[in-house]
């Protein structure tokens, strides 16, 4: 058996992440729709595990999109890094919210108990903006910003940021539309993992 180069494993991982991240978010939305009581039960826990996994996979997506914007002059490079920072900060907020939901689902005996636990957590200063309102919005701001910048730089086609904007609007309109929004993200991002991996390989190949 021959060992594959480390770079090939990284290429496959990058390609997979750009598909798996949105699909995990779609899985969360689908599981949520199948659970009319919204916890505490197995559907609540498994759905939020899928959400946390999907959001964390977007860490690779943000870094990959930033890499795709290079080489660039100073201003676009700084813009891409700011957008990636905002996206990663939003990713952390959404992941924190998902972890809280999992813990609450494990600790509560019924929906009323969940509401009491949520009220106790959200009553702490700074938790609402950091984890539930402002923080999560940064995830979408960073993703939209990066894809629009890449389209302006002509690194990607304009329909990709259009799908990201549409997916974002869909998710923000209603959590019930999460599967549709996530599939729009998947359509916009799926092949970009391959392009980013190819551009990295081209830069590493000796001239």
TAVEN-V572439 format. One record per backbone hydrogen bond with DSSP energy under -1.0 kcal/mol. CO is the residue of the C=O (numbers start at 1). NH is the residue of the N-H. Records with the same first field share a line. If there is no record, write none. Layout:
# TAVEN-V572439
CO = NH  NH
This chain:
# TAVEN-V572439
5 = 9
6 = 10
7 = 11
8 = 12
9 = 13
10 = 14
11 = 15
12 = 16
13 = 17
14 = 18
16 = 20
17 = 21
19 = 23
20 = 24
21 = 25
22 = 26
23 = 27
24 = 28
25 = 29
26 = 30
27 = 31
28 = 32
29 = 33
30 = 34
32 = 35
41 = 45
42 = 46
43 = 47
44 = 48
45 = 49
46 = 50
47 = 51
48 = 52
49 = 53
50 = 54
51 = 55
52 = 56
53 = 57
56 = 59
58 = 62
59 = 63
60 = 64
61 = 65
62 = 66
63 = 67
64 = 68
67 = 70
73 = 77
74 = 78
75 = 79
76 = 80
77 = 81
78 = 82
79 = 83
80 = 84
81 = 85
82 = 86
83 = 87
84 = 88
85 = 89
86 = 90
87 = 91
88 = 92
89 = 93
90 = 94
91 = 95
92 = 96
93 = 97
94 = 98
95 = 99
96 = 100
97 = 101
98 = 102
99 = 103
100 = 104
101 = 105
102 = 106
103 = 107
104 = 108
110 = 114
111 = 115
112 = 116
113 = 117
114 = 118
115 = 119
116 = 120
117 = 121
118 = 122
119 = 123
121 = 124
124 = 127
126 = 130
127 = 131
128 = 132  133
129 = 135
133 = 137
134 = 138
135 = 138
136 = 139
137 = 141
138 = 142
139 = 143
140 = 144
141 = 145
142 = 146
143 = 147
144 = 148
145 = 149
146 = 150
147 = 151
148 = 152
149 = 153
150 = 155  156
151 = 154
157 = 160
158 = 162
159 = 163
160 = 164
161 = 165
162 = 166
163 = 167
164 = 168
165 = 169
166 = 170
167 = 171
168 = 172
169 = 173
170 = 174
174 = 177
175 = 178
177 = 181
178 = 182
179 = 183
180 = 184
181 = 185
182 = 186
183 = 187
184 = 188
185 = 189
186 = 190
189 = 192
191 = 195
192 = 196
193 = 197
194 = 198
195 = 199
196 = 200
197 = 201
198 = 202
199 = 203
200 = 204
201 = 205
